[in-house]
Amino acid sequence: MSISTNFDSLVVVYRLAQVGSSNRREWGVGDTVPCHIQPTNGEQVQLADGAFYDTYRMWCAVDADVVLGDKVVDGSITYVINALKTMNFGKNRHKVSTLVLGI
């Protein structure tokens, strides 16, 4: 059985892109990605601003266009990809992301 049968969410990925030849950047809409998102074990992460944030895991296809720093929007909930690991071996190749909620 393929891991993709467990993908129960469809999220929209946003990525910062440079505007023209300026130094300004804007969030641009990327792909819609099928995935599975679930909370970690009550784990929180402390970022540079000193605040603590809830973390989640996201599983998606190995060829999904997601990178560190992307915003992932699932309905009305927005996460940011804080870590990304590609499991590119065996039958169930996939990416595992750590998402941070509330940034």
C-alpha positions as CSV (number, residue, x, y, z in Angstrom):
1,M,0.0,0.0,0.0
2,S,1.3,3.4,-1.0
3,I,1.8,6.2,1.6
4,S,-0.2,8.5,-0.6
5,T,-3.4,6.7,0.4
6,N,-3.0,8.4,3.8
7,F,-2.8,12.0,2.3
8,D,-6.1,13.4,3.6
9,S,-5.4,17.2,3.2
10,L,-5.0,19.4,0.2
11,V,-2.8,22.4,1.1
12,V,-1.8,25.5,-0.8
13,V,1.9,26.4,-0.7
14,Y,3.1,30.0,-0.8
15,R,6.7,31.0,-1.5
16,L,8.6,34.3,-1.2
17,A,9.6,35.5,-4.7
18,Q,11.6,38.6,-5.8
19,V,9.5,41.3,-7.4
20,G,11.1,42.4,-10.7
21,S,14.7,43.6,-10.3
22,S,14.0,45.2,-6.9
23,N,15.0,43.8,-3.5
24,R,11.4,43.5,-2.5
25,R,9.8,40.1,-2.0
26,E,6.2,39.0,-2.0
27,W,4.4,35.8,-1.2
28,G,3.4,34.0,-4.4
29,V,1.0,31.2,-4.7
30,G,2.6,27.9,-5.6
31,D,1.2,24.4,-6.0
32,T,-1.7,22.7,-4.3
33,V,-0.2,19.7,-2.5
34,P,-1.9,16.5,-1.2
35,C,-0.5,15.6,2.2
36,H,-1.2,14.4,5.8
37,I,-0.6,16.8,8.7
38,Q,-0.7,15.8,12.4
39,P,0.5,17.4,15.6
40,T,3.8,16.3,17.2
41,N,3.8,15.0,20.8
42,G,3.0,18.4,22.4
43,E,6.4,19.5,21.3
44,Q,7.0,23.3,20.9
45,V,9.9,25.0,19.3
46,Q,11.5,28.3,20.4
47,L,12.5,30.5,17.5
48,A,14.9,33.5,17.4
49,D,12.1,35.9,18.6
50,G,12.1,34.0,21.9
51,A,8.5,32.8,21.6
52,F,7.4,29.2,21.7
53,Y,5.3,27.7,18.8
54,D,3.3,24.5,18.3
55,T,4.8,22.1,15.8
56,Y,3.3,19.6,13.4
57,R,4.5,17.0,10.9
58,M,3.5,17.0,7.2
59,W,4.0,14.0,4.9
60,C,3.8,14.6,1.1
61,A,5.0,13.1,-2.1
62,V,8.7,13.1,-2.8
63,D,8.2,15.3,-5.9
64,A,6.0,17.9,-4.1
65,D,7.3,21.4,-4.7
66,V,7.9,22.4,-1.0
67,V,11.1,24.0,0.4
68,L,12.2,25.4,3.8
69,G,10.5,28.7,4.6
70,D,7.4,28.0,2.5
71,K,4.0,28.9,4.0
72,V,1.5,26.0,4.0
73,V,-2.2,26.9,4.2
74,D,-4.7,24.2,5.2
75,G,-8.1,25.9,5.2
76,S,-7.8,28.8,7.7
77,I,-4.6,27.4,9.3
78,T,-1.2,28.7,8.2
79,Y,2.0,26.9,9.0
80,V,5.6,27.6,8.0
81,I,8.0,24.8,7.0
82,N,10.8,24.8,9.5
83,A,12.6,21.5,8.6
84,L,12.4,19.2,5.6
85,K,13.7,15.6,5.1
86,T,13.3,13.6,1.9
87,M,12.8,9.8,2.4
88,N,13.8,8.8,-1.1
89,F,14.1,5.1,-0.8
90,G,12.0,1.9,-0.8
91,K,8.4,1.7,-1.9
92,N,7.0,4.6,0.1
93,R,9.2,7.5,-1.0
94,H,8.0,10.8,0.6
95,K,9.0,14.1,2.2
96,V,8.5,14.7,5.9
97,S,8.3,18.4,7.0
98,T,8.2,20.0,10.4
99,L,5.6,22.8,10.4
100,V,5.4,25.6,12.9
101,L,2.0,27.1,13.6
102,G,1.4,30.7,14.4
103,I,4.4,32.6,12.9
